[in-house]
Amino acid sequence: MIIYENQFQANNFNILPGDVHQHIIGIIEASPTSQFYCHVQEEIPNVYVYLIENNQLEKYSVCHFFSCDQIGREYLYQSLPLEQIRFFSMFASLINIT
């Protein structure tokens, strides 16, 4: 797994539709006091972007998720506070789902 901290490899963003790239840049530019950690996963034809925004100054962490394919321009986006992600993970581990 490759994680980029506050610097993003251009070749990873070349596989993303322009709208997704612009959305990610908008999130980053909107919060100059945050640290960002990014993981891009390509499972042809799908691309998943996991972006964690951590702002120690304002005391919050948000997880941004992007899902798209390399065929069209549409993409899915969701953001959740890290606390909700942690709870969801704990909840899923309590039930017997595989």
All heavy atoms as an XYZ file, in Angstrom:
816
protein
N       0.845     -1.176      0.000
C       0.000      0.000      0.000
C       0.889      1.237      0.000
O       1.809      1.343      0.797
C      -0.896      0.001      1.237
C      -1.735      1.253      1.323
S      -2.662      1.488      2.862
C      -3.493     -0.039      3.058
N       0.616      2.139     -0.876
C       1.362      3.396     -0.946
C       0.478      4.500     -0.379
O      -0.662      4.665     -0.798
C       1.765      3.729     -2.386
C       2.660      2.615     -2.937
C       2.469      5.073     -2.457
C       2.963      2.738     -4.403
N       1.001      5.223      0.573
C       0.268      6.329      1.172
C       1.057      7.603      0.912
O       2.255      7.656      1.171
C       0.080      6.119      2.692
C      -0.740      4.854      2.931
C      -0.589      7.333      3.327
C      -0.860      4.462      4.373
N       0.395      8.594      0.384
C       1.027      9.875      0.114
C       0.606     10.869      1.170
O      -0.578     11.030      1.430
C       0.637     10.395     -1.269
C       1.021      9.448     -2.365
C       0.069      8.640     -2.974
C       2.335      9.344     -2.781
C       0.423      7.752     -3.973
C       2.699      8.456     -3.776
C       1.738      7.669     -4.372
O       2.097      6.793     -5.346
N       1.560     11.528      1.784
C       1.252     12.538      2.788
C       1.557     13.909      2.219
O       2.707     14.248      1.957
C       2.072     12.316      4.055
C       1.790     13.323      5.135
C       2.589     13.078      6.399
O       3.236     12.039      6.512
O       2.563     13.962      7.261
N       0.506     14.668      1.996
C       0.605     16.054      1.525
C       1.360     16.209      0.214
O       1.788     17.289     -0.130
C       1.216     16.952      2.595
C       0.255     17.170      3.730
O      -0.933     16.916      3.599
N       0.757     17.633      4.831
N       1.560     15.140     -0.502
C       2.100     15.239     -1.850
C       1.544     14.058     -2.636
O       1.492     12.956     -2.139
C       3.627     15.234     -1.852
C       4.254     14.080     -1.117
C       5.753     14.173     -1.130
O       6.339     14.405     -2.179
N       6.378     13.996      0.002
N       1.104     14.312     -3.812
C       0.412     13.303     -4.567
C       1.119     13.092     -5.901
O       1.461     14.038     -6.585
C      -1.045     13.711     -4.774
C      -1.713     14.026     -3.465
C      -1.831     15.329     -3.018
C      -2.179     13.010     -2.662
C      -2.417     15.614     -1.805
C      -2.761     13.283     -1.447
C      -2.885     14.580     -1.015
N       1.339     11.846     -6.211
C       2.019     11.510     -7.450
C       1.097     11.794     -8.640
O      -0.041     11.325     -8.665
C       2.417     10.034     -7.450
C       3.321      9.661     -6.294
C       4.653     10.372     -6.371
O       5.198     10.583     -7.449
N       5.182     10.768     -5.228
N       1.594     12.529     -9.589
C       0.782     12.911    -10.744
C       0.283     11.690    -11.508
O      -0.831     11.685    -12.008
C       1.591     13.820    -11.671
N       1.092     10.633    -11.576
C       0.669      9.461    -12.345
C      -0.551      8.783    -11.726
O      -1.348      8.187    -12.422
C       1.812      8.470    -12.514
C       2.352      7.959    -11.193
O       2.152      8.565    -10.149
N       3.066      6.862    -11.245
N      -0.736      8.865    -10.412
C      -1.940      8.299     -9.810
C      -3.173      9.090    -10.175
O      -4.255      8.538    -10.289
C      -1.814      8.225     -8.281
C      -1.108      6.971     -7.848
O      -1.167      5.954     -8.517
N      -0.429      7.045     -6.729
N      -3.043     10.375    -10.340
C      -4.201     11.180    -10.678
C      -4.491     11.153    -12.171
O      -5.569     11.547    -12.591
C      -4.038     12.601    -10.148
C      -4.199     12.667     -8.655
C      -3.146     13.022     -7.852
C      -5.406     12.355     -8.062
C      -3.295     13.068     -6.472
C      -5.571     12.391     -6.687
C      -4.507     12.751     -5.895
N      -3.581     10.680    -12.982
C      -3.846     10.560    -14.419
C      -4.894      9.504    -14.718
O      -5.523      9.545    -15.764
C      -2.563     10.237    -15.183
C      -1.626     11.416    -15.240
O      -2.035     12.556    -15.081
N      -0.356     11.148    -15.454
N      -5.091      8.542    -13.811
C      -6.083      7.494    -14.040
C      -7.483      7.918    -13.599
O      -8.432      7.196    -13.814
C      -5.673      6.178    -13.328
C      -5.587      6.369    -11.825
C      -4.401      5.614    -13.914
C      -5.313      5.082    -11.064
N      -7.587      9.110    -12.995
C      -8.876      9.602    -12.508
C      -9.541     10.517    -13.528
O      -8.865     11.284    -14.207
C      -8.687     10.397    -11.212
C      -8.098      9.656    -10.028
C      -7.879     10.622     -8.875
C      -8.981      8.510     -9.621
N     -10.871     10.473    -13.602
C     -11.571     11.462    -14.423
C     -11.285     12.875    -13.895
O     -11.040     13.063    -12.698
C     -13.048     11.103    -14.235
C     -13.056      9.683    -13.786
C     -11.782      9.496    -13.009
N     -11.324     13.843    -14.763
C     -11.023     15.223    -14.393
C     -11.872     15.756    -13.256
O     -11.395     16.488    -12.397
N     -13.161     15.364    -13.222
C     -14.044     15.844    -12.161
C     -13.614     15.340    -10.791
O     -13.685     16.058     -9.795
C     -15.492     15.413    -12.437
C     -16.076     16.093    -13.664
O     -15.507     17.104    -14.119
O     -17.110     15.604    -14.157
N     -13.150     14.094    -10.728
C     -12.681     13.528     -9.463
C     -11.415     14.249     -9.014
O     -11.280     14.641     -7.855
C     -12.422     12.012     -9.589
C     -11.821     11.452     -8.309
C     -13.700     11.271     -9.954
N     -10.517     14.435     -9.947
C      -9.259     15.146     -9.644
C      -9.554     16.539     -9.102
O      -9.003     16.956     -8.082
C      -8.402     15.213    -10.907
C      -7.079     15.841    -10.690
N      -6.838     17.161    -10.991
C      -5.932     15.345    -10.176
C      -5.590     17.451    -10.689
N      -5.018     16.376    -10.188
N     -10.465     17.265     -9.747
C     -10.818     18.613     -9.302
C     -11.476     18.603     -7.924
O     -11.223     19.477     -7.103
C     -11.743     19.288    -10.320
C     -11.019     19.759    -11.560
C      -9.882     20.708    -11.221
O      -8.719     20.377    -11.403
N     -10.199     21.870    -10.698
N     -12.307     17.607     -7.663
C     -12.963     17.487     -6.363
C     -11.913     17.286     -5.264
O     -11.970     17.926     -4.207
C     -13.938     16.317     -6.397
C     -14.903     16.284     -5.253
N     -16.108     15.661     -5.338
C     -14.834     16.764     -3.984
C     -16.749     15.764     -4.181
N     -15.984     16.431     -3.341
N     -10.955     16.421     -5.508
C      -9.885     16.164     -4.534
C      -9.062     17.424     -4.295
O      -8.794     17.798     -3.151
C      -8.994     15.000     -5.003
C      -9.789     13.687     -4.968
C      -7.733     14.892     -4.142
C      -9.111     12.534     -5.661
N      -8.687     18.105     -5.350
C      -7.916     19.350     -5.218
C      -8.723     20.381     -4.445
O      -8.188     21.096     -3.597
C      -7.495     19.882     -6.604
C      -6.559     18.883     -7.294
C      -6.848     21.253     -6.492
C      -5.292     18.552     -6.519
N     -10.028     20.451     -4.692
C     -10.890     21.393     -3.964
C     -10.912     21.119     -2.474
O     -10.867     22.051     -1.662
N     -10.985     19.839     -2.095
C     -10.955     19.476     -0.675
C      -9.636     19.904     -0.043
O      -9.608     20.487      1.038
C     -11.182     17.957     -0.500
C     -12.615     17.589     -0.861
C     -10.841     17.519      0.926
C     -12.868     16.098     -0.963
N      -8.553     19.623     -0.724
C      -7.221     19.943     -0.197
C      -7.029     21.450     -0.062
O      -6.547     21.939      0.967
C      -6.133     19.317     -1.093
C      -6.217     17.783     -0.991
C      -4.744     19.832     -0.726
C      -5.402     17.050     -2.034
N      -7.419     22.183     -1.072
C      -7.236     23.634     -1.038
C      -8.160     24.319     -0.037
O      -7.840     25.391      0.464
C      -7.437     24.218     -2.441
C      -6.311     23.852     -3.388
C      -6.532     24.368     -4.792
O      -7.649     24.845     -5.121
O      -5.579     24.274     -5.592
N      -9.293     23.695      0.286
C     -10.253     24.294      1.221
C      -9.785     24.219      2.670
O     -10.324     24.914      3.526
C     -11.611     23.617      1.082
N      -8.802     23.395      2.935
C      -8.350     23.233      4.317
C      -6.822     23.251      4.386
O      -6.187     22.215      4.548
C      -8.899     21.927      4.896
O      -8.634     21.872      6.272
N      -6.229     24.446      4.278
C      -4.766     24.529      4.253
C      -4.094     24.142      5.565
O      -2.892     23.883      5.585
C      -4.495     26.000      3.915
C      -5.736     26.719      4.317
C      -6.866     25.739      4.139
N      -4.836     24.048      6.669
C      -4.228     23.665      7.939
C      -4.321     22.167      8.203
O      -3.882     21.689      9.247
C      -4.888     24.426      9.111
O      -6.284     24.147      9.129
C      -4.650     25.926      8.982
N      -4.889     21.411      7.268
C      -5.027     19.960      7.441
C      -3.842     19.216      6.822
O      -3.218     19.690      5.875
C      -6.309     19.459      6.769
O      -7.446     19.916      7.440
N      -3.599     18.039      7.367
C      -2.674     17.080      6.776
C      -3.540     16.097      5.996
O      -4.615     15.704      6.466
C      -1.907     16.315      7.851
C      -0.948     17.162      8.640
C       0.287     17.514      7.841
O       0.447     18.645      7.448
N       1.126     16.551      7.587
N      -3.081     15.664      4.834
C      -3.835     14.731      4.013
C      -3.012     13.485      3.751
O      -1.804     13.564      3.515
C      -4.224     15.380      2.674
C      -5.272     16.437      2.827
C      -4.924     17.756      3.026
C      -6.617     16.104      2.788
C      -5.884     18.734      3.172
C      -7.587     17.078      2.940
C      -7.222     18.403      3.129
N      -3.688     12.350      3.801
C      -3.079     11.060      3.514
C      -3.944     10.405      2.438
O      -5.166     10.333      2.587
C      -3.038     10.187      4.773
C      -2.330     10.877      5.912
C      -3.032     11.708      6.777
C      -0.963     10.720      6.086
C      -2.385     12.361      7.816
C      -0.309     11.372      7.125
C      -1.024     12.183      7.984
O      -0.384     12.838      8.998
N      -3.322      9.940      1.390
C      -4.074      9.447      0.235
C      -3.576      8.076     -0.190
O      -2.370      7.822     -0.221
C      -3.926     10.439     -0.923
S      -4.893     10.000     -2.370
N      -4.530      7.224     -0.524
C      -4.216      5.924     -1.115
C      -5.098      5.767     -2.344
O      -6.324      5.926     -2.259
C      -4.469      4.792     -0.128
C      -4.280      3.440     -0.731
N      -3.044      2.939     -1.039
C      -5.184      2.506     -1.104
C      -3.189      1.732     -1.569
N      -4.482      1.455     -1.618
N      -4.493      5.477     -3.487
C      -5.227      5.259     -4.733
C      -5.097      3.784     -5.080
O      -3.991      3.249     -5.142
C      -4.671      6.134     -5.878
C      -5.438      5.868     -7.168
C      -4.735      7.606     -5.502
N      -6.243      3.146     -5.293
C      -6.264      1.722     -5.602
C      -6.944      1.530     -6.949
O      -8.090      1.952     -7.131
C      -7.007      0.984     -4.500
C      -7.070     -0.496     -4.678
C      -7.778     -1.153     -3.491
O      -8.017     -0.527     -2.463
N      -8.115     -2.407     -3.646
N      -6.249      0.875     -7.849
C      -6.802      0.627     -9.182
C      -7.132     -0.849     -9.315
O      -6.260     -1.705     -9.147
C      -5.805      1.043    -10.255
C      -6.334      0.906    -11.655
C      -5.352      1.408    -12.705
O      -4.189      1.666    -12.367
O      -5.757      1.513    -13.868
N      -8.398     -1.142     -9.553
C      -8.875     -2.493     -9.839
C      -9.651     -2.396    -11.139
O     -10.860     -2.169    -11.129
C      -9.751     -3.014     -8.700
C      -9.001     -3.221     -7.401
C      -9.886     -3.739     -6.281
O     -11.047     -4.113     -6.535
O      -9.397     -3.750     -5.148
N      -8.961     -2.526    -12.235
C      -9.497     -2.258    -13.570
C     -10.862     -2.893    -13.746
O     -11.021     -4.067    -13.457
C      -8.511     -2.737    -14.647
C      -7.237     -1.921    -14.531
C      -9.097     -2.637    -16.041
C      -6.110     -2.339    -15.415
N     -11.871     -2.155    -14.166
C     -11.831     -0.776    -14.637
C     -12.079      0.252    -13.536
O     -12.207      1.430    -13.825
C     -12.961     -0.724    -15.662
C     -14.011     -1.619    -15.064
C     -13.225     -2.731    -14.386
N     -12.162     -0.177    -12.264
C     -12.506      0.734    -11.181
C     -11.271      1.357    -10.534
O     -10.198      0.756    -10.513
C     -13.314      0.006    -10.110
C     -14.611     -0.541    -10.651
O     -15.318      0.150    -11.371
N     -14.919     -1.778    -10.331
N     -11.482      2.551     -9.988
C     -10.443      3.252     -9.236
C     -11.076      3.728     -7.933
O     -12.182      4.282     -7.936
C      -9.882      4.459    -10.020
C      -8.819      5.184     -9.202
C      -9.322      4.019    -11.358
N     -10.370      3.491     -6.838
C     -10.832      3.915     -5.520
C      -9.791      4.854     -4.923
O      -8.597      4.580     -4.979
C     -11.022      2.713     -4.599
C     -11.936      1.669     -5.182
C     -11.433      0.526     -5.789
C     -13.314      1.847     -5.162
C     -12.273     -0.418     -6.345
C     -14.160      0.911     -5.722
C     -13.627     -0.232     -6.307
O     -14.470     -1.162     -6.869
N     -10.267      5.952     -4.369
C      -9.374      6.911     -3.720
C      -9.829      7.040     -2.273
O     -10.996      7.315     -1.991
C      -9.413      8.294     -4.404
C      -8.496      9.274     -3.672
C      -9.031      8.182     -5.862
N      -8.881      6.811     -1.364
C      -9.116      6.948      0.073
C      -8.296      8.147      0.528
O      -7.071      8.132      0.442
C      -8.669      5.689      0.811
C      -9.331      4.435      0.284
C      -8.750      3.692     -0.735
C     -10.546      4.012      0.807
C      -9.362      2.546     -1.222
C     -11.166      2.870      0.327
C     -10.563      2.132     -0.692
O     -11.173      1.001     -1.171
N      -8.955      9.174      0.987
C      -8.296     10.417      1.386
C      -8.680     10.730      2.827
O      -9.857     10.899      3.130
C      -8.725     11.558      0.455
C      -8.108     12.924      0.687
C      -6.609     12.913      0.368
C      -8.819     13.958     -0.166
N      -7.689     10.755      3.705
C      -7.944     11.089      5.102
C      -7.438     12.497      5.352
O      -6.289     12.819      5.043
C      -7.269     10.103      6.063
C      -7.839      8.697      5.857
C      -7.472     10.552      7.522
C      -7.160      7.633      6.688
N      -8.304     13.306      5.891
C      -7.985     14.695      6.239
C      -7.906     14.781      7.755
O      -8.861     14.479      8.453
C      -9.090     15.611      5.715
C      -8.937     17.050      6.109
C     -10.084     17.908      5.610
O     -10.935     17.428      4.826
O     -10.140     19.080      6.029
N      -6.743     15.161      8.254
C      -6.546     15.289      9.699
C      -6.180     16.736     10.017
O      -5.197     17.264      9.506
C      -5.443     14.345     10.173
C      -5.244     14.411     11.669
O      -6.202     14.507     12.420
N      -4.006     14.351     12.099
N      -6.980     17.357     10.850
C      -6.723     18.742     11.227
C      -6.572     18.815     12.744
O      -7.556     18.808     13.474
C      -7.863     19.651     10.755
C      -7.528     21.106     10.896
O      -7.085     21.551     11.947
N      -7.753     21.861      9.834
N      -5.326     18.832     13.189
C      -5.063     18.876     14.628
C      -5.414     20.230     15.225
O      -5.835     20.310     16.369
C      -3.613     18.510     14.907
C      -3.333     17.056     14.619
C      -1.948     16.637     15.029
O      -1.137     17.436     15.469
N      -1.665     15.358     14.865
N      -5.256     21.286     14.453
C      -5.573     22.624     14.927
C      -7.061     22.750     15.277
O      -7.428     23.282     16.314
C      -5.172     23.669     13.878
C      -5.378     25.124     14.234
C      -4.456     25.515     15.397
C      -5.097     26.005     13.025
N      -7.912     22.245     14.388
C      -9.361     22.322     14.603
C      -9.947     21.034     15.193
O     -11.159     20.920     15.364
C     -10.049     22.676     13.284
C      -9.620     24.041     12.758
C     -10.287     24.397     11.448
O     -11.463     24.030     11.246
O      -9.632     25.049     10.618
N      -9.087     20.065     15.446
C      -9.449     18.814     16.127
C     -10.533     18.011     15.398
O     -11.583     17.689     15.965
C      -9.861     19.092     17.566
C      -8.740     19.661     18.404
C      -9.180     19.850     19.829
C      -8.139     20.346     20.773
N      -7.030     21.060     20.407
N     -10.252     17.665     14.144
C     -11.161     16.765     13.431
C     -10.387     15.931     12.420
O      -9.301     16.304     11.977
C     -12.292     17.526     12.724
C     -11.874     18.335     11.526
C     -11.775     17.756     10.263
C     -11.595     19.690     11.644
C     -11.405     18.502      9.156
C     -11.224     20.444     10.542
C     -11.125     19.847      9.306
O     -10.758     20.587      8.209
N     -10.960     14.783     12.099
C     -10.439     13.905     11.044
C     -11.625     13.437     10.219
O     -12.630     12.972     10.772
C      -9.718     12.695     11.627
O      -8.562     13.087     12.319
N     -11.505     13.565      8.915
C     -12.570     13.177      7.994
C     -12.004     12.233      6.954
O     -10.901     12.445      6.432
C     -13.188     14.418      7.294
C     -14.244     13.998      6.282
C     -13.776     15.362      8.310
N     -12.763     11.188      6.661
C     -12.379     10.233      5.624
C     -13.208     10.518      4.381
O     -14.438     10.554      4.443
C     -12.623      8.809      6.106
S     -11.724      8.383      7.601
N     -12.534     10.746      3.266
C     -13.187     11.023      1.984
C     -12.979      9.802      1.091
O     -11.845      9.331      0.958
C     -12.569     12.249      1.301
C     -12.585     13.489      2.143
N     -13.664     14.339      2.175
C     -11.654     14.014      2.977
C     -13.394     15.353      2.991
N     -12.180     15.171      3.496
N     -14.054      9.312      0.492
C     -13.977      8.148     -0.380
C     -14.483      8.504     -1.768
O     -15.544      9.101     -1.907
C     -14.842      7.004      0.162
C     -14.495      6.596      1.554
C     -15.209      7.087      2.631
C     -13.449      5.721      1.787
C     -14.899      6.714      3.926
C     -13.126      5.343      3.080
C     -13.849      5.837      4.150
N     -13.727      8.111     -2.768
C     -14.132      8.306     -4.161
C     -14.106      6.954     -4.855
O     -13.199      6.155     -4.621
C     -13.162      9.240     -4.897
C     -13.138     10.641     -4.367
C     -12.334     10.976     -3.295
C     -13.924     11.624     -4.951
C     -12.306     12.267     -2.806
C     -13.905     12.917     -4.458
C     -13.094     13.239     -3.382
N     -15.073      6.720     -5.695
C     -15.126      5.504     -6.491
C     -15.552      5.901     -7.898
O     -16.536      6.622     -8.073
C     -16.134      4.525     -5.885
O     -16.285      3.400     -6.709
N     -14.800      5.435     -8.869
C     -15.148      5.744    -10.261
C     -14.616      4.629    -11.151
O     -13.893      3.750    -10.706
C     -14.571      7.092    -10.685
S     -12.772      7.198    -10.616
N     -14.995      4.681    -12.407
C     -14.387      3.770    -13.365
C     -13.703      4.603    -14.438
O     -13.848      5.816    -14.480
C     -15.396      2.779    -13.956
C     -16.531      3.455    -14.707
O     -16.279      4.447    -15.411
O     -17.666      2.977    -14.604
N     -12.934      3.944    -15.257
C     -12.165      4.659    -16.272
C     -12.926      4.773    -17.587
O     -12.357      5.155    -18.596
C     -10.821      3.959    -16.474
C      -9.991      3.980    -15.210
C      -8.787      3.075    -15.284
O      -8.783      2.080    -15.988
N      -7.749      3.426    -14.548
N     -14.215      4.465    -17.544
C     -15.022      4.485    -18.758
C     -15.783      5.800    -18.909
O     -15.761      6.421    -19.954
C     -15.998      3.287    -18.768
C     -15.196      1.983    -18.738
C     -16.920      3.346    -19.975
C     -16.013      0.755    -18.435
N     -16.458      6.224    -17.845
C     -17.286      7.418    -17.923
C     -16.795      8.521    -17.008
O     -15.707      8.461    -16.460
N     -17.632      9.529    -16.835
C     -17.276     10.687    -16.001
C     -17.929     10.632    -14.628
O     -17.603     11.423    -13.766
C     -17.698     11.966    -16.702
C     -16.921     12.242    -17.970
C     -17.323     13.546    -18.547
N     -17.321     14.567    -17.497
C     -17.345     15.851    -17.683
N     -17.386     16.303    -18.907
N     -17.339     16.716    -16.697
N     -18.865      9.722    -14.426
C     -19.577      9.662    -13.155
C     -18.686      9.077    -12.070
O     -17.825      8.246    -12.337
C     -20.833      8.813    -13.299
C     -21.843      9.419    -14.243
C     -23.075      8.556    -14.393
O     -23.179      7.531    -13.700
O     -23.924      8.918    -15.207
N     -18.932      9.529    -10.827
C     -18.203      8.979     -9.691
C     -19.047      9.078     -8.443
O     -19.999      9.848     -8.378
C     -16.860      9.681     -9.499
C     -16.925     11.125     -9.080
C     -16.826     11.489     -7.734
C     -17.061     12.153    -10.020
C     -16.867     12.817     -7.349
C     -17.099     13.476     -9.644
C     -17.000     13.808     -8.303
O     -17.041     15.125     -7.915
N     -18.705      8.271     -7.466
C     -19.371      8.298     -6.167
C     -18.443      8.954     -5.165
O     -17.224      8.763     -5.217
C     -19.699      6.882     -5.701
C     -20.630      6.080     -6.586
C     -20.736      4.651     -6.073
C     -21.999      6.724     -6.642
N     -19.023      9.714     -4.246
C     -18.233     10.388     -3.219
C     -18.965     10.287     -1.890
O     -20.187     10.444     -1.833
C     -18.016     11.861     -3.571
C     -17.450     12.666     -2.431
C     -16.125     12.516     -2.042
C     -18.248     13.556     -1.725
C     -15.601     13.244     -0.973
C     -17.740     14.294     -0.670
C     -16.416     14.132     -0.299
O     -15.899     14.842      0.757
N     -18.218     10.013     -0.847
C     -18.775      9.975      0.499
C     -17.710     10.463      1.467
O     -16.527     10.184      1.280
C     -19.169      8.532      0.869
C     -19.788      8.394      2.232
C     -21.159      9.044      2.314
O     -22.015      8.791      1.472
N     -21.368      9.864      3.309
N     -18.138     11.197      2.470
C     -17.206     11.583      3.527
C     -17.844     11.303      4.875
O     -19.043     11.519      5.055
C     -16.801     13.056      3.413
O     -17.899     13.891      3.677
N     -17.045     10.787      5.782
C     -17.506     10.462      7.124
C     -16.410     10.815      8.122
O     -15.223     10.655      7.820
C     -17.807      8.966      7.261
C     -18.977      8.410      6.463
C     -18.967      6.893      6.513
C     -20.289      8.936      7.021
N     -16.803     11.249      9.313
C     -15.801     11.484     10.352
C     -15.104     10.167     10.717
O     -15.717      9.100     10.676
C     -16.603     12.011     11.540
C     -17.897     12.472     10.969
C     -18.144     11.631      9.752
N     -13.846     10.247     11.065
C     -13.077      9.058     11.414
C     -13.740      8.272     12.545
O     -13.706      7.039     12.555
C     -11.645      9.458     11.789
C     -10.680      8.325     12.102
C     -10.568      7.348     10.943
C      -9.309      8.892     12.448
N     -14.379      8.954     13.487
C     -15.052      8.273     14.596
C     -16.144      7.331     14.081
O     -16.336      6.243     14.603
C     -15.669      9.289     15.576
C     -14.662     10.146     16.299
C     -14.168     11.319     15.447
O     -14.871     11.738     14.499
O     -13.061     11.793     15.721
N     -16.878      7.754     13.046
C     -17.921      6.895     12.480
C     -17.317      5.686     11.776
O     -17.857      4.585     11.841
C     -18.814      7.676     11.522
C     -19.777      8.590     12.227
C     -20.740      9.242     11.258
O     -20.446      9.436     10.084
N     -21.919      9.582     11.761
N     -16.208      5.880     11.107
C     -15.528      4.772     10.433
C     -15.058      3.755     11.470
O     -15.211      2.546     11.295
C     -14.331      5.273      9.605
C     -14.788      6.252      8.518
C     -13.539      4.104      9.018
C     -15.677      5.657      7.468
N     -14.488      4.233     12.554
C     -14.027      3.337     13.622
C     -15.200      2.559     14.225
O     -15.102      1.359     14.476
C     -13.299      4.129     14.694
C     -11.931      4.586     14.253
C     -11.211      5.310     15.366
N      -9.860      5.642     14.945
C      -9.235      6.754     15.280
N      -9.817      7.644     16.067
N      -8.011      6.986     14.855
N     -16.325      3.249     14.479
C     -17.489      2.563     15.027
C     -18.002      1.518     14.049
O     -18.329      0.393     14.430
C     -18.614      3.541     15.377
C     -19.850      2.820     15.831
C     -19.950      2.349     17.133
C     -20.879      2.570     14.940
C     -21.081      1.643     17.542
C     -22.005      1.860     15.341
C     -22.108      1.401     16.639
N     -18.078      1.880     12.778
C     -18.575      0.961     11.761
C     -17.707     -0.291     11.701
O     -18.206     -1.410     11.614
C     -18.609      1.671     10.404
C     -19.350      0.915      9.354
C     -20.734      0.894      9.338
C     -18.667      0.238      8.358
C     -21.418      0.199      8.366
C     -19.342     -0.463      7.394
C     -20.722     -0.482      7.390
N     -16.405     -0.116     11.770
C     -15.479     -1.243     11.759
C     -15.694     -2.133     12.977
O     -15.730     -3.364     12.867
C     -14.042     -0.733     11.722
O     -13.140     -1.799     11.781
N     -15.849     -1.538     14.146
C     -16.086     -2.291     15.368
C     -17.423     -3.027     15.284
O     -17.521     -4.204     15.610
C     -16.068     -1.340     16.576
C     -16.178     -2.015     17.930
S     -17.839     -2.124     18.663
C     -18.573     -0.560     18.367
N     -18.451     -2.357     14.805
C     -19.771     -2.947     14.658
C     -19.722     -4.151     13.711
O     -20.269     -5.217     14.006
C     -20.748     -1.886     14.157
C     -22.123     -2.387     13.848
C     -22.907     -2.991     14.825
C     -22.647     -2.249     12.575
C     -24.184     -3.445     14.531
C     -23.915     -2.699     12.274
C     -24.688     -3.311     13.255
N     -19.061     -4.003     12.589
C     -18.955     -5.090     11.613
C     -18.191     -6.284     12.191
O     -18.495     -7.430     11.864
C     -18.279     -4.588     10.337
N     -17.215     -6.022     13.040
C     -16.452     -7.123     13.628
C     -17.263     -7.896     14.664
O     -16.942     -9.039     14.975
C     -15.145     -6.603     14.238
O     -15.409     -5.841     15.408
N     -18.320     -7.296     15.212
C     -19.142     -7.958     16.223
C     -20.147     -8.940     15.616
O     -20.631     -9.836     16.305
C     -19.891     -6.929     17.069
C     -19.029     -6.048     17.957
C     -19.898     -5.004     18.653
C     -18.275     -6.883     18.973
N     -20.495     -8.742     14.362
C     -21.464     -9.615     13.731
C     -20.741    -10.586     12.797
O     -19.645    -10.290     12.317
C     -22.557     -8.819     12.993
C     -21.950     -7.849     11.985
C     -23.412     -8.057     13.969
C     -22.971     -7.024     11.231
N     -21.334    -11.696     12.573
C     -20.670    -12.745     11.795
C     -21.017    -12.613     10.311
O     -21.876    -13.328      9.813
C     -21.064    -14.121     12.340
C     -20.216    -15.223     11.745
O     -19.179    -14.969     11.153
N     -20.663    -16.445     11.913
N     -20.354    -11.676      9.652
C     -20.553    -11.478      8.217
C     -19.205    -11.686      7.525
O     -18.194    -11.140      7.956
C     -21.064    -10.059      7.908
C     -22.435     -9.852      8.512
C     -21.110     -9.823      6.394
C     -23.001     -8.464      8.283
N     -19.219    -12.454      6.471
C     -17.980    -12.653      5.711
C     -18.134    -12.177      4.302
O     -19.187    -11.982      3.804
C     -17.569    -14.143      5.703
O     -18.645    -14.908      5.186
C     -17.188    -14.581      7.093
